[in-house]
C-alpha cells in the first residue's frame, strides 16, 4: 500500500522535518478562480518555541504518494496567527501569482487594433508576472471589441474578463490557465481526466443537496444590431422546465449577448443542486474537473462538476481530498463521459489513505 507523503519548503529551504513532529497539518485548496487557491498550515506549539515562516515568505507544498507527487505551486504567507490553549500556530498563504496580480493597478487600454483577441490580452497579463499562458482555443480566439483596465488591479481585471467570457481563470504550475467554465475541457480542448468516486474504492463520506431554486427553460439576452438599427435577441436552452429567464442588461453585440446567455444558463443548471465528497487522497484532483460517482444511490451516482478540491495532509493521520461540486452542464456531461469511457473505470492503483511518509524519496513531481 503506497504511503501518503508531503513536504513544505519556505524560501527554498525544506522545513518539513522541523515541523512534522509537532502535529503539523497542511491543507491546500484548489479552486476555480484566481482568488481560490490557498494554503493553510497548522502546527502544535505546546512549549511556545516554534519559529514559523515569516509573513511574505514563499512556501512550496508538494504532496501525494511516492512516485506520484503533485507540486501545488507557490504561495506567499499572508498571516501567522498564534493561539492558545493549547498553543498552536496557524499559517495562511495565498497564491503568489494572485498576489502579484493584485499589486498591479495601472490604467491601460486594450484596443482592438493592438489586441485583436482576448488571447492577446491574457498573454500580456501573464507575461507581466512571469507566467506562461495556457488558454482554450475558443476563449483565446474570441475577438476583442475594446477592453480597458481602469480603477481595478490586474486580479480584478482578469476576474472580470473571466466572468464576461464564461471562463475560469486560475494559476496552475506556473501557468495562467484560462478555460471555459464548467466544460470539463483542458486548455487544449481535450476532456480533462475525471475523478472516480466509488463505494468500496475511495469514498469516505458524501452529502448531496437538492435545491428548490426557480427553474427556467431558456435564457434570453438582447443586443443592439447597428446595421439593422434595432434590438435583437438570442436564447440559450437550459434543459430544464420552466419560464424564460431574461438578462435585463443589453449587450453591445451578438457575441457578447450569446456568451452572457450561455453563462447564465450554465449557472441556472448548477443552482439545482450541490454535493460534497470526501475521498482517499487524490493529488491530481482539481477544480474544473468532473467527478464520476458510483455505488452510492440514485440522485447521487453520476457526474458532478468539481468547483473546489481541498487536499488535507497530516503528519500523524490520513491524507484525504474533499470535493465541493455543482450540477454539470450538458456540455460538461459529454466531455466527462468521453474521459470516463477512455479511463475505463476507477484505476486499480491501490493508492489509499495512511500515515504520511516524511522523508524525501525520489518523487518525480508532475
Secondary structure as GFF3:
##gff-version 3
##sequence-region A 1 366
A	DSSP	beta_strand	4	10	.	.	.	ID=ss1
A	DSSP	beta_strand	13	14	.	.	.	ID=ss2
A	DSSP	alpha_helix	16	20	.	.	.	ID=ss3
A	DSSP	beta_strand	25	31	.	.	.	ID=ss4
A	DSSP	beta_strand	38	44	.	.	.	ID=ss5
A	DSSP	beta_strand	58	65	.	.	.	ID=ss6
A	DSSP	beta_strand	68	83	.	.	.	ID=ss7
A	DSSP	beta_strand	88	95	.	.	.	ID=ss8
A	DSSP	alpha_helix	96	103	.	.	.	ID=ss9
A	DSSP	beta_strand	108	111	.	.	.	ID=ss10
A	DSSP	alpha_helix	118	128	.	.	.	ID=ss11
A	DSSP	beta_strand	132	135	.	.	.	ID=ss12
A	DSSP	alpha_helix	137	140	.	.	.	ID=ss13
A	DSSP	beta_strand	146	149	.	.	.	ID=ss14
A	DSSP	alpha_helix	154	164	.	.	.	ID=ss15
A	DSSP	beta_strand	167	172	.	.	.	ID=ss16
A	DSSP	beta_strand	175	180	.	.	.	ID=ss17
A	DSSP	beta_strand	195	198	.	.	.	ID=ss18
A	DSSP	beta_strand	203	210	.	.	.	ID=ss19
A	DSSP	beta_strand	216	225	.	.	.	ID=ss20
A	DSSP	beta_strand	230	237	.	.	.	ID=ss21
A	DSSP	beta_strand	243	246	.	.	.	ID=ss22
A	DSSP	alpha_helix	254	270	.	.	.	ID=ss23
A	DSSP	beta_strand	273	280	.	.	.	ID=ss24
A	DSSP	beta_strand	290	294	.	.	.	ID=ss25
A	DSSP	beta_strand	302	314	.	.	.	ID=ss26
A	DSSP	beta_strand	320	327	.	.	.	ID=ss27
A	DSSP	alpha_helix	330	343	.	.	.	ID=ss28
###
